[in-house]
């Protein structure tokens, strides 16, 4: 600092202040005795099809477009009188429906003083706004490890520090969350069911243990991303206890009404709702009332609800069928909840993925979902198989088993 200040002929405090501003803006990163360097932009994998690939993409994470309800009848009911500047940002009927949707999953919390609804432009928008209203740059956030790609991207983009919490078959581990709390995390992002990529769901026992742990940290912001919601085949378990002071349960509609329906509801404590309101002020950044009415029309349509329930059963059945085939062929696989399968391999996933490419498949390795600090490469593939035909599923099982066997070290 002294050398720079002398070279620029400015006061040393001015140089210190300049460095501080650059660090707060994320332009530079301090590395202690190694000095200060310009921050790089790390590429983060995204969900969706590889549009420029000629391979059969089995890592998309997309819902089946044929299982997304038709909008035709709902569009007619979504029209109404124009909404003007200064009016309430949330459609009252959607707000009432949203409260009914979350109330049974957040026991001990009552609408009004304890529980409020905010509408956002999708789950990622909700998480980003929730972190921004509560955290400062370089604050620590607990993330599941392996983790949902959008959560990784949101935390990195916001300049927060990701603290990994291991995930097992029952969700976030107690010891992992305890270590994260000891490390000073100010927020936790958790997927209570259909965890992406593993498909794990919190068990009642695990959820109770995590709530007990969090009882001593009531002001740590807990964000629950229930992205699979109406499609899930598992009951909902929450980390949010009746006495927790800062929380949000986020439910989007993108998995069952389509990714282009960019709307999510966030059920939060009153203070968090008030802070979010500053970012969703009338006349500037509200979510379109036409979109809100369109979502409400579908959420209250018995035909749509039956189609959504059938889609959830379809995804579960397809995953169970594929996992059973793999298990029978010597690759033990558990079908968790969600759109994807998390397949364990006896060798590095990268090797298997390369062999699958030669057979016409584009698979996604588990490395993309890891937060770092892992001594070994991932031995998992995340596969999206619910839209495969019977012939495609059989061929993929054959190719996957052969790729794993050819790659396995000989004993």
C-alpha positions in Angstrom: 0.0 0.0 0.0 2.8 2.4 0.9 4.6 1.7 -2.3 1.5 2.3 -4.4 0.6 5.4 -2.6 4.1 6.8 -3.1 4.1 5.9 -6.8 0.7 7.6 -7.3 1.5 10.5 -5.0 -1.6 10.0 -2.9 -2.2 9.5 0.8 -1.8 5.9 2.0 -5.4 6.0 3.3 -6.6 6.8 -0.2 -4.9 3.7 -1.6 -6.4 1.6 1.2 -9.8 2.9 0.5 -9.5 2.3 -3.2 -8.5 -1.3 -2.6 -11.4 -1.7 -0.2 -13.9 -0.4 -2.8 -12.5 -2.7 -5.5 -12.7 -5.7 -3.2 -16.3 -4.9 -2.2 -17.2 -4.6 -5.9 -15.7 -8.0 -6.6 -13.1 -6.6 -9.0 -10.1 -7.8 -6.9 -9.4 -10.7 -4.5 -7.0 -10.4 -1.6 -4.8 -13.5 -1.1 -2.8 -12.4 2.0 0.9 -12.5 1.5 0.3 -13.6 -2.1 -0.9 -10.1 -2.8 -4.1 -8.9 -4.5 -5.1 -10.0 -7.9 -7.8 -9.2 -10.4 -10.8 -11.5 -9.9 -11.5 -13.9 -12.7 -14.9 -15.0 -14.0 -15.4 -18.7 -13.3 -17.6 -20.5 -15.7 -20.6 -22.2 -14.1 -22.5 -25.0 -15.8 -26.2 -24.3 -16.6 -29.2 -26.5 -16.8 -30.9 -27.3 -20.1 -30.2 -28.8 -23.5 -26.8 -28.6 -25.2 -28.3 -27.0 -28.3 -25.3 -27.4 -30.5 -24.8 -31.1 -29.9 -25.7 -33.9 -32.2 -25.6 -36.3 -29.3 -28.7 -37.6 -27.4 -28.7 -35.3 -24.4 -29.4 -37.3 -21.1 -28.3 -34.5 -18.7 -30.8 -31.8 -19.4 -32.6 -31.6 -16.1 -35.7 -30.5 -18.1 -39.3 -31.6 -17.5 -41.0 -33.6 -20.3 -42.7 -30.9 -22.5 -45.5 -33.5 -23.2 -46.2 -33.5 -19.4 -46.7 -29.7 -19.1 -50.4 -28.7 -19.0 -51.8 -26.9 -22.0 -52.4 -23.1 -21.3 -55.3 -22.6 -23.6 -58.2 -22.6 -21.2 -56.2 -20.9 -18.4 -55.3 -18.0 -20.8 -58.9 -17.0 -21.1 -59.3 -16.8 -17.3 -56.1 -14.8 -16.9 -57.5 -11.7 -18.5 -59.2 -9.0 -16.5 -59.2 -5.3 -15.9 -55.8 -3.6 -16.4 -53.6 -3.2 -13.3 -52.3 0.3 -12.8 -49.3 1.9 -11.0 -49.7 2.0 -7.3 -51.9 -1.1 -6.9 -50.9 -4.0 -4.7 -48.1 -6.0 -6.3 -49.6 -9.4 -5.3 -52.9 -10.7 -6.7 -55.1 -11.3 -3.6 -56.5 -14.6 -4.8 -53.0 -15.9 -5.6 -51.8 -14.8 -2.2 -54.6 -16.7 -0.5 -53.9 -19.8 -2.6 -50.2 -19.6 -1.8 -50.8 -19.3 1.9 -53.0 -22.4 1.8 -50.2 -24.2 -0.2 -47.5 -23.6 2.4 -49.4 -23.4 5.7 -49.6 -27.1 6.4 -45.8 -27.5 5.7 -44.8 -24.8 8.1 -46.5 -25.8 11.4 -46.8 -23.3 14.2 -46.7 -20.3 11.9 -49.8 -18.2 11.3 -50.5 -15.8 8.3 -50.0 -12.2 9.2 -47.6 -11.7 12.1 -45.6 -14.9 11.4 -46.0 -15.7 7.7 -46.2 -13.5 4.6 -46.2 -14.2 0.9 -44.0 -12.5 -1.7 -44.2 -13.3 -5.5 -41.0 -13.3 -7.5 -39.9 -14.0 -11.0 -38.9 -17.6 -10.3 -37.0 -19.4 -7.6 -33.6 -18.1 -8.6 -34.8 -14.6 -8.5 -36.3 -15.2 -5.0 -33.0 -16.7 -3.7 -31.0 -13.9 -5.2 -33.2 -11.2 -3.6 -33.4 -13.0 -0.3 -29.6 -13.1 0.0 -29.2 -9.5 -1.2 -31.5 -8.1 1.5 -29.8 -10.0 4.3 -26.1 -10.4 3.4 -23.0 -8.4 2.5 -20.4 -9.3 0.0 -18.1 -12.0 1.3 -20.6 -13.3 3.8 -20.7 -17.0 4.2 -23.6 -19.1 2.8 -24.1 -22.8 3.6 -24.8 -24.9 0.4 -25.5 -28.5 -0.1 -22.6 -30.4 -1.6 -23.2 -31.6 -4.3 -25.3 -28.6 -5.1 -28.0 -27.3 -7.5 -26.2 -25.4 -10.3 -28.3 -22.3 -10.0 -27.5 -22.0 -6.3 -23.8 -22.2 -7.0 -24.1 -19.5 -9.7 -26.2 -17.2 -7.5 -23.8 -17.4 -4.5 -20.7 -16.8 -6.7 -22.4 -14.0 -8.7 -23.4 -12.3 -5.4 -19.8 -12.4 -4.1 -20.7 -14.6 -1.1 -18.5 -17.4 0.2 -20.0 -20.9 -0.2 -19.5 -23.2 2.7 -20.2 -26.8 1.7 -22.5 -29.1 3.7 -22.4 -32.8 2.7 -25.6 -34.5 1.6 -26.5 -38.1 2.2 -29.6 -40.2 1.5 -31.5 -38.2 4.2 -30.4 -34.7 3.0 -28.1 -32.2 4.7 -26.0 -33.9 7.4 -26.2 -32.6 11.0 -22.4 -32.6 11.5 -22.0 -30.8 8.2 -24.5 -28.0 9.1 -23.0 -27.7 12.6 -19.5 -27.1 11.0 -21.0 -24.5 8.7 -22.7 -22.7 11.6 -19.4 -22.8 13.5 -17.8 -21.2 10.4 -20.2 -18.3 10.7 -22.6 -18.8 7.9 -25.3 -16.1 7.8 -27.6 -18.0 5.4 -28.5 -21.6 4.5 -29.9 -22.8 1.2 -31.5 -26.2 1.5 -33.6 -28.4 -0.8 -35.7 -30.5 1.6 -36.9 -32.9 -1.1 -35.9 -33.9 -4.6 -32.4 -32.5 -3.9 -30.7 -31.7 -7.2 -28.6 -33.6 -8.2 -28.8 -36.5 -5.7 -32.6 -36.8 -5.4 -32.3 -37.0 -1.6 -35.2 -36.0 0.7 -35.0 -35.0 4.3 -36.3 -37.8 6.6 -38.4 -36.8 9.6 -35.6 -37.8 12.0 -33.0 -35.7 10.1 -35.2 -32.7 9.8 -36.0 -32.8 13.5 -32.2 -33.0 14.3 -31.5 -30.0 12.0 -34.3 -27.9 13.6 -32.9 -28.7 17.0 -29.4 -27.5 15.9 -30.9 -24.4 14.3 -32.8 -23.5 17.5 -29.6 -21.9 18.8 -29.2 -19.8 15.6 -32.7 -18.2 15.1 -31.4 -15.3 13.0 -29.5 -17.3 10.4 -31.6 -17.0 7.2 -32.9 -20.4 6.2 -34.0 -20.6 2.6 -35.8 -23.8 1.5 -36.1 -24.3 -2.2 -39.0 -26.7 -2.8 -38.5 -26.7 -6.6 -40.3 -30.0 -7.2 -43.3 -29.3 -4.9 -46.5 -30.6 -6.6 -44.6 -33.2 -8.5 -42.9 -34.7 -5.5 -43.8 -38.2 -4.3 -42.4 -37.5 -0.8 -43.9 -35.7 2.2 -42.4 -32.3 3.1 -40.0 -31.9 6.0 -38.7 -28.5 7.0 -35.7 -27.0 8.8 -37.8 -24.1 9.9 -39.0 -24.4 13.5 -41.8 -22.2 15.0 -39.3 -20.1 16.8 -37.0 -19.4 13.8 -36.9 -15.6 13.1 -35.5 -15.4 9.5 -36.7 -17.9 6.9 -38.2 -18.4 3.4 -39.9 -21.3 1.8 -39.7 -20.8 -2.0 -41.9 -22.7 -4.4 -41.7 -22.1 -8.1 -44.0 -23.5 -10.8 -41.4 -24.1 -13.5 -41.1 -27.9 -13.0 -44.8 -28.6 -13.4 -46.2 -25.6 -15.4 -43.0 -25.2 -17.5 -39.7 -23.3 -17.2 -41.1 -20.3 -19.1 -43.6 -19.7 -16.3 -41.2 -17.6 -14.4 -43.0 -17.3 -11.1 -42.4 -18.4 -7.6 -43.9 -17.7 -4.2 -41.8 -17.1 -1.1 -43.4 -17.6 2.3 -41.3 -15.7 4.8 -41.3 -14.0 8.2 -42.7 -10.5 8.3 -39.3 -8.7 8.5 -38.0 -10.6 5.5 -41.2 -9.8 3.5 -40.9 -6.1 4.3 -37.3 -6.1 3.1 -38.2 -7.9 -0.1 -41.0 -5.3 -0.7 -38.3 -2.6 -1.2 -37.2 -4.6 -4.3 -40.7 -5.2 -5.5 -42.2 -1.8 -5.2 -45.4 -0.8 -7.1 -44.8 0.8 -10.5 -41.3 -0.7 -11.0 -40.6 -4.4 -10.4 -43.7 -6.3 -9.6 -44.4 -9.7 -11.2 -47.0 -9.3 -14.1 -50.5 -9.7 -12.8 -51.4 -11.5 -16.0 -48.8 -14.1 -15.2 -50.0 -14.3 -11.6 -53.6 -14.8 -12.8 -52.4 -17.4 -15.3 -50.7 -19.4 -12.6 -53.7 -19.1 -10.3 -56.0 -20.3 -13.0 -53.9 -23.5 -13.4 -53.5 -24.0 -9.7 -57.2 -24.0 -9.2 -58.1 -26.2 -12.3 -58.9 -29.8 -11.3 -57.9 -31.0 -14.8 -54.5 -29.4 -14.5 -53.9 -30.7 -11.0 -54.7 -34.2 -12.2 -52.2 -33.8 -15.0 -49.5 -32.6 -12.6 -50.1 -35.5 -10.2 -49.9 -37.9 -13.1 -46.7 -36.3 -14.3 -45.2 -36.7 -10.8 -46.1 -40.4 -10.8 -44.6 -40.8 -14.4 -41.2 -39.2 -13.4 -41.0 -41.4 -10.3 -41.9 -44.6 -12.2 -39.5 -43.9 -15.0 -36.6 -43.3 -12.6 -37.4 -46.4 -10.6 -37.5 -48.5 -13.7 -34.2 -47.3 -14.9 -32.6 -47.6 -11.5 -33.9 -51.2 -11.2 -32.3 -52.1 -14.6 -28.9 -50.6 -13.6 -29.0 -52.4 -10.2 -29.8 -55.7 -11.9 -26.8 -55.2 -14.2 -24.3 -54.5 -11.4 -24.6 -50.7 -10.9 -26.6 -50.3 -7.7 -28.7 -47.2 -8.1 -31.3 -45.6 -5.8 -34.2 -43.7 -7.4 -34.6 -40.6 -5.3 -37.2 -37.9 -5.9 -37.0 -35.4 -8.7 -36.4 -35.3 -12.5 -33.0 -37.0 -12.4 -31.0 -40.1 -11.3 -27.7 -39.9 -9.4 -25.8 -42.9 -10.6 -22.7 -44.1 -8.7 -19.9 -45.5 -10.7 -16.9 -47.7 -9.9 -14.6 -45.3 -11.8 -14.3 -41.6 -12.5 -17.4 -40.3 -14.2 -15.4 -38.4 -16.7 -14.1 -41.6 -18.2 -17.5 -43.1 -18.5 -19.0 -39.9 -20.0 -16.3 -39.9 -22.7 -17.1 -43.6 -23.6 -20.8 -42.7 -23.7 -20.1 -39.9 -26.1 -18.6 -42.3 -28.6 -21.9 -44.2 -28.5 -24.0 -41.1 -29.1 -24.9 -40.0 -25.5 -24.2 -36.7 -23.8 -24.1 -37.3 -20.1 -23.5 -34.9 -17.2 -20.8 -35.8 -14.6 -21.1 -35.0 -10.9 -18.0 -32.8 -11.0 -20.2 -29.9 -12.2 -22.3 -30.0 -9.0 -19.4 -30.1 -6.5 -18.4 -27.0 -4.5 -14.7 -27.8 -4.4 -12.3 -29.2 -1.8 -12.8 -32.8 -3.0 -9.5 -34.8 -3.3 -10.9 -37.1 -6.0 -13.0 -36.6 -9.1 -16.6 -37.4 -9.0 -17.8 -41.0 -9.4 -21.3 -40.0 -10.3 -23.4 -39.2 -13.3 -26.6 -37.2 -13.2 -28.9 -38.6 -15.8 -32.3 -37.3 -17.0 -34.0 -40.5 -18.3 -37.8 -39.9 -17.9 -38.3 -39.1 -21.6 -36.4 -42.0 -23.0 -38.3 -44.6 -25.1 -38.2 -48.2 -24.1 -35.6 -48.9 -26.8 -33.5 -45.9 -25.8 -33.6 -46.9 -22.2 -32.4 -50.4 -22.9 -29.6 -49.2 -25.1 -28.4 -46.6 -22.6 -28.3 -49.3 -19.8 -26.2 -51.5 -22.1 -23.9 -48.7 -23.1 -23.5 -47.4 -19.5 -22.8 -50.8 -18.0 -20.2 -51.6 -20.7 -18.6 -48.1 -20.3 -18.2 -48.6 -16.6 -16.9 -52.2 -16.9 -14.3 -51.3 -19.6 -13.1 -48.4 -17.5 -12.9 -50.3 -14.2 -9.4 -51.3 -13.1 -8.6 -55.0 -13.4 -7.8 -57.0 -10.3 
